[in-house]
Amino acid sequence: MRRISTLTAIVFAFLFAASAPAYADKLADIKAKGFVQCGVGGDLPGFSKQDKDGQWRGLDIDICRAVAAAVFGDAQAVKFTPLTAAERFEALRSGKVDILSRNTSWTMAHDTQRGVRFVGVSYYDGQGFLVPARLGVESAKGLSGARVCVLSSTTSELNVADFFAANAMILQKKTFKTAAEAVAAYEAGECDAYTTDRAGLAARRLGLKEPGAHVVLPEIISKEPLGPAVAAGDDRWFNVVRWTLMALINAEELGVFSTNIEELKKSRNPAIRRLLGLEGDFGAKLGLPKDWAAKAIAAVGHYGEIYDRNVGPASKLKLKRGVNALWSQGGVMYAPPIR
């Protein structure tokens, strides 16, 4: 009887092992290859786009550079892969990229059905509409029967259908694989409106031949929490990316800029000392050096510096902080503490 029980236990152990997910060590693999591979949009000013010298710029780019700095102490130890909306999740699941930092909305379906995990929110946005001023449309509710350009395989496509249905409006939807195609069709007059996240509308409007001839309608028809994601199944890599983002947000709240880190190493504030790796050993819990966060902040600045440089009022996009301000300054940007 004991022999049968032992055999049964072995069989069950084998079956359990076969069905259990195999967890890789992404961080070890990344350290071995010497760089972070980051999936980005690639053509969205303010978020991810190459400048005239071929250098990658943008908020999404800086998040990836911060992770590279945390892991390697070098913000340049990163490579960028432009991805369409249809390509992005498979590229992450397959290991083609290590991080997806690409104006991608954190939704329940994305978080539970795509094999990816969102680490947090790097930009709170909402969907809107861009229309030619000559149409005289002042509200999105005046778009019934309009031809609307939208990207396929995105939450934007789902949201616009919901908005028109909820308001008993007629939708003539035209879908495109890339934003460049959708905007070109809109500018050519094939559509009466173009819809995407409002930050994206501001960026695309700048690229039109006559930006002033187009207006963004006032309605915000959705919640679009945008943020980096990693493939599901590796908690350590998830934590590395999550806590790098959280460190950037906490740094702004604590007044830790890219330019004053050395000075603040003399601070007696325990929260600052933990952030800079002067107390505790939080890096070890991530598989990183003690000063991982200090290196990330020194490389790209705190969250406010990143925002202002890429999309803020002094940038070409001229976007106010709004809900992306810190919670202590009237916004909703908030990070758990490092302690």
Steps between C-alpha positions, in 0.01 A plus 500: 500500500784737587668419165182598309475827694860585421452430130183709498685787663774483237244504218319799648827686552595439138163619371512812715851587381395451138202731537671771705621810311870523426642820648797645320758735649468798268732718706783247475445472124505878460819533703660230285417674170598841637197712411124539540284453188210742514188489281374849412253670267778667310309780330328696778666835583539558872478129577721304258658635186848536353627854454681629191826354634348155548481529880193357669302755703181496703332412828473131412865502394614651828319231700702237314823694547428521873467120519827459310671739742359309799624167364829599338576848635484610136191659343640425154495124561166472323379428147163600357262300282211690337177297521151545360197451723440160341861387561563628851371222728640210300838673487497517879376144557749352254798675659569720197488792745556508877274797573205649317507877554263607228184709561315181595194516725477291814164324473361182649519314168858613438598404854331159514478368145819613326766322704645830620505696825485876535744635757328833562384821332745742341236725340129540569313582181154484345371461146380794294431617145689720255289669231552765230394843631311565176239237597380725781455205736527607864414173673570132439126447521473689172692226317210265429541365148860621484781294353749436780860386453627270776773242556397136486580260787491783756281614787434811289306287251288351778446832679376688195249223428378516862469880492295506182279213618440655844392825337287337227729640232587358159868406460684459172826353620815476290777293656873510437799296619722800576443851629691641203250339262202620702624858524586509129147386415352758736708783355407389147133541587413131502372540856315777682673428830801320642477342844767381743636600842500879544877518545528314170262749338719788617807330356336409167352848460850647508595291196214621282567750221269754666474417874287806565234375260417210733349493849482246780140466621441544877361155583716234661323172428714250690758437769840412352759417768814455292803322635781249451430128490709183517427139410316306770683232696812669635438681826855626542511678164150633562621648829811653342293691245219586743726637770712697256183683395396542864844635588467773236161606640618487861807702406286790380297498820820500709666774296774274367602640160757369256713800598498485880560135580855551631384782726209295634728214598556713813125510571368366831159423348464120528279481189763678290777285644309181417430626147868575440618168646662655807283305747368148465580276206192513283702441186591151616131408504491588129834349405642850453771716667415713805500820294277369218241776549763774529647391168158500331418849630842638410461368146155634409376709792197447721153458351435875486825562315410229247149642454611861460778416255287289269136608517468785750405867446853590387512215245351498151193313626435759775295261714411614851566252780130471588427158651865407438605738777603345830218411739632771733460760223146427385571203272480124538863403444589297806762235578529254789793580730840335490538362850 
